[in-house]
Amino acid sequence: MKIKFILGVLIIALISGCKCSNEGNEDNSLEVPDSVANKGVYEVSDQAMEKITENISSPIETAALIKSLNVPFSKEYLASTDNVDSYSTSFRQSILLGIYAADLGYLNMYSKTTVSIDYLKSIKKIADKLKIGQFFDFSTLKRLASSSENIDSLIYISQRNFKQMDEYLRENSRSNLSALMIAGAWLEGLYLTSEVYKSDPDPQLREAIGEQKVMMSNLMILLENYRNNPDFQDLIKDYKRIHKIFKEVKITIEQGETEQIIDENGQLTFKQNEKSIVKITDEQLYKIIEETNKIRNNLISL
């Protein structure tokens, strides 16, 4: 779940009215100054929205990290699908759609094909209610989910379907729902990582949680774009609680050696390697875990 920090800077630079500066090797440029944040609502360009959508930690990346550490699968981490029909507003449905997307990525990575069908059905129900079910290839996904041999195809089509939903919502002046999907998927990915860390405190999971400071900053800019929407106001307050803790986490970039690479056309190119160093205290870490758990469970409650 490594994040390229140059990408984080690029995303913020694409957002109208936000000017960033970099001081030394600290990631100050990834924060939104309060003086800017308090001026009003942002207008996020389509290009910025697309970048944020594509690069807020993929549920697949989160699940892949967890599995790579040989952590056993646990259905207890997942949001329940028992009462999916009870979520009646587009706000709650969009958040839940993002949460289920992250859970589906976790299930797919562990090849839990039988359980994943329940989540596919729930995702299909929600997508239909939001009138984006035409982009969800349920029959193909259900067929692929019947065998663990089709896991790569299942992951690919799942990701493609969610991308199509997101693009459709943004192109049809429903970007607020797209933002909620993104917020839900990101939160569930952080929740899964946090819950696993509580039972298996691996340093890689600790670092992965700390690195989410970058995407948290980008996500807050995205959500602030809808601060005048009454539905978003409580959500923004909740996410700000996590963001406030992340601001205390320190991330620096250490430049590595330049690597020579021959591209597909036989041309010599150079790649500057860099390493991110995350400094997160136990107090910061457990505050993030606590707030993530509280907000996530509140969002899926009825």
C-alpha positions in Angstrom: 0.0 0.0 0.0 2.9 2.3 -0.7 1.9 5.8 -1.9 4.1 7.7 -4.3 4.3 11.2 -2.7 4.9 13.0 -6.0 1.5 11.7 -7.0 0.0 13.2 -3.8 1.5 16.6 -4.7 0.2 16.3 -8.2 -3.4 15.7 -7.1 -3.4 18.7 -4.9 -1.8 20.9 -7.6 -4.7 20.0 -9.9 -7.3 21.4 -7.6 -8.5 25.0 -8.3 -7.4 27.6 -5.9 -5.0 25.5 -3.9 -1.3 26.6 -4.0 1.2 24.2 -2.4 4.8 24.7 -1.3 7.4 22.2 -0.2 9.8 22.9 2.6 12.7 20.5 2.9 11.8 16.9 2.8 8.8 17.1 5.1 5.4 16.5 3.5 4.1 19.9 4.3 2.8 20.3 0.7 0.3 17.5 1.4 -1.6 19.5 4.0 -4.3 22.0 3.2 -3.5 25.2 5.2 -6.4 26.4 7.4 -6.2 29.8 5.8 -7.1 28.2 2.5 -9.6 25.7 3.9 -11.6 28.3 5.6 -12.2 30.5 2.5 -15.0 28.4 1.1 -15.9 25.5 -1.1 -13.3 24.1 -3.5 -14.0 23.4 -7.1 -12.3 20.1 -8.0 -11.4 19.7 -11.6 -12.4 16.5 -13.4 -8.7 15.6 -13.8 -8.1 15.9 -10.1 -11.2 13.9 -9.2 -10.1 11.1 -11.5 -6.6 11.1 -10.0 -8.0 10.9 -6.5 -10.5 8.2 -7.5 -7.7 6.0 -9.0 -5.1 6.5 -6.3 -6.8 6.5 -3.0 -5.5 3.2 -1.7 -7.1 0.4 -3.7 -9.0 -2.2 -1.7 -7.1 -4.8 -3.6 -3.7 -3.3 -2.5 -4.9 -3.3 1.1 -6.1 -6.9 1.0 -2.9 -7.9 -0.8 -0.7 -6.4 1.9 -2.7 -8.2 4.6 -2.6 -11.5 2.9 1.2 -11.2 2.1 1.7 -11.2 5.9 0.0 -14.6 6.2 -2.7 -13.2 8.3 -5.7 -15.6 8.4 -8.9 -14.5 6.7 -11.7 -13.3 9.1 -15.2 -12.6 8.1 -15.6 -10.7 11.3 -13.8 -7.7 9.8 -16.5 -7.3 7.1 -19.6 -5.1 7.0 -22.7 -7.2 7.3 -25.0 -7.6 4.2 -28.0 -8.8 6.3 -29.9 -5.4 6.2 -28.8 -4.0 2.9 -32.4 -3.2 1.9 -32.7 -1.0 5.0 -30.3 1.7 3.7 -32.9 4.0 2.0 -31.0 7.2 1.2 -28.6 7.7 -1.7 -26.1 9.1 0.9 -26.0 5.9 3.0 -26.2 3.7 -0.1 -23.2 5.4 -1.7 -21.1 5.1 1.4 -22.1 1.5 1.8 -21.3 0.8 -1.8 -17.7 2.0 -1.2 -17.4 -0.1 2.0 -18.7 -3.2 0.2 -16.2 -2.6 -2.6 -13.3 -2.7 -0.1 -14.8 -5.9 1.5 -15.2 -7.5 -1.9 -11.5 -6.8 -2.6 -10.6 -8.5 0.7 -12.8 -11.5 -0.1 -11.4 -11.8 -3.7 -7.8 -11.7 -2.5 -8.5 -14.6 -0.1 -10.5 -16.5 -2.8 -13.6 -16.6 -0.6 -15.8 -17.2 -3.6 -18.9 -18.4 -1.8 -19.0 -15.4 0.6 -18.2 -13.0 -2.2 -21.4 -13.9 -4.0 -23.4 -12.4 -1.0 -21.5 -9.2 -1.4 -22.0 -9.1 -5.2 -25.7 -9.4 -4.7 -25.7 -6.6 -2.2 -23.6 -4.4 -4.4 -26.0 -5.1 -7.3 -29.0 -4.1 -5.2 -27.4 -0.8 -4.1 -26.1 0.0 -7.6 -29.6 -0.6 -9.0 -31.1 1.8 -6.4 -28.6 4.4 -7.4 -29.4 3.8 -11.1 -25.9 2.7 -11.9 -26.5 -1.0 -11.9 -26.1 -1.1 -15.7 -22.3 -0.9 -15.1 -22.3 -3.8 -12.8 -21.8 -7.1 -14.7 -23.4 -9.2 -12.0 -23.9 -12.4 -14.1 -20.3 -12.5 -15.2 -19.0 -11.7 -11.7 -21.2 -14.3 -10.1 -20.0 -16.9 -12.6 -16.3 -16.0 -12.0 -16.9 -16.1 -8.2 -17.9 -19.7 -8.4 -14.3 -20.8 -8.9 -11.1 -19.6 -7.2 -9.3 -20.3 -10.6 -11.0 -17.1 -11.9 -9.7 -14.8 -9.2 -7.6 -12.5 -11.6 -10.5 -12.0 -13.9 -12.9 -11.4 -11.0 -10.6 -8.7 -9.6 -10.2 -7.1 -13.0 -13.9 -6.9 -13.8 -14.8 -5.8 -10.3 -12.4 -2.8 -10.5 -13.5 -2.0 -14.0 -17.2 -1.9 -13.0 -16.6 0.4 -10.1 -14.5 2.7 -12.3 -17.4 2.8 -14.8 -19.9 3.7 -12.0 -17.6 6.5 -10.8 -17.1 8.0 -14.3 -20.9 7.9 -15.0 -21.7 9.6 -11.7 -19.2 12.4 -12.3 -20.3 12.9 -15.9 -23.9 13.2 -14.9 -23.6 15.8 -12.2 -23.8 13.2 -9.4 -20.2 13.5 -8.3 -21.3 13.9 -4.7 -22.3 10.2 -4.8 -18.9 9.3 -6.4 -17.2 11.2 -3.5 -19.1 9.1 -1.0 -18.2 5.9 -2.7 -14.5 6.9 -2.5 -14.8 8.0 1.1 -16.4 4.7 2.0 -13.9 2.5 0.2 -11.0 4.4 1.8 -12.4 4.2 5.3 -13.0 0.5 5.0 -9.5 -0.1 3.7 -8.1 1.7 6.7 -10.5 -0.1 9.0 -9.4 -3.5 7.7 -5.7 -2.7 8.1 -6.4 -1.3 11.6 -8.3 -4.3 12.8 -5.7 -6.7 11.5 -3.0 -4.6 13.2 -4.8 -5.0 16.5 -4.4 -8.8 16.4 -1.1 -8.9 14.4 0.9 -5.7 15.0 3.3 -6.0 12.1 5.6 -3.0 11.3 4.4 -3.0 7.7 0.8 -2.6 8.7 1.9 0.2 11.1 3.7 2.0 8.3 0.8 1.4 5.9 -1.6 3.1 8.3 0.8 6.1 8.7 1.1 6.5 5.0 -2.6 7.1 4.7 -1.9 10.7 5.9 -1.3 11.5 2.2 -4.6 10.2 0.9 -6.4 11.5 3.9 -5.3 15.1 3.0 -6.5 14.5 -0.6 -9.8 13.0 0.5 -10.5 16.0 2.8 -10.1 18.4 -0.1 -12.6 16.2 -2.1 -15.1 16.1 0.7 -14.8 19.9 1.5 -16.0 20.4 -2.1 -19.5 19.5 -0.7 -19.4 21.2 2.6 -22.5 23.2 1.8 -24.5 20.0 1.3 -26.3 19.2 4.6 -25.8 15.5 4.1 -22.0 15.9 4.0 -21.6 18.1 7.1 -21.6 15.4 9.7 -19.4 13.2 7.6 -16.8 15.9 7.1 -16.8 16.5 10.9 -16.1 12.8 11.5 -13.4 12.6 8.9 -11.8 15.7 10.3 -11.2 13.9 13.6 -9.1 11.4 11.8 -7.4 14.0 9.7 -6.4 16.0 12.8 -4.5 13.0 14.2 -2.9 12.3 10.8 -1.5 15.8 10.8 0.7 14.8 13.7 2.2 11.9 11.8 5.6 12.8 10.2 6.5 11.5 6.7 9.8 12.3 5.0 11.2 11.4 1.6 14.7 9.9 1.3 16.2 10.1 -2.1 17.8 6.9 -3.4 20.0 6.1 -6.3 19.1 6.7 -9.9 18.2 3.6 -11.8 18.8 3.1 -15.5 15.9 1.4 -17.4 15.5 0.3 -21.0 11.9 1.0 -22.1 9.8 -1.0 -24.5 11.2 1.0 -27.4 14.8 0.2 -26.5 15.4 3.8 -25.2 17.4 4.4 -22.1 15.5 6.2 -19.3 16.3 7.0 -15.7 14.2 6.5 -12.6 14.9 8.3 -9.4 14.2 5.9 -6.5 12.9 7.3 -3.3 11.8 5.9 0.0 9.1 7.2 2.4 9.9 7.2 6.1 6.9 7.2 8.4 7.2 8.3 12.0 4.0 7.5 13.9 3.8 7.2 17.7 1.8 4.5 19.5 -0.5 7.2 20.8 -1.2 8.5 17.3 -1.6 5.0 15.9 -4.2 3.9 18.4 -6.1 7.2 18.2 -6.4 6.6 14.4 -7.5 3.1 15.0 -10.1 4.1 17.6 -11.6 6.9 15.5 -11.6 4.8 12.3 -13.5 2.0 14.2 -16.0 4.5 15.7 -16.8 6.3 12.4 -17.0 3.2 10.3 -19.3 1.4 12.7 -21.5 4.5 13.0 -21.8 4.7 9.2 -23.0 1.1 8.7 -25.3 1.2 11.7 -29.1 1.5 11.2 
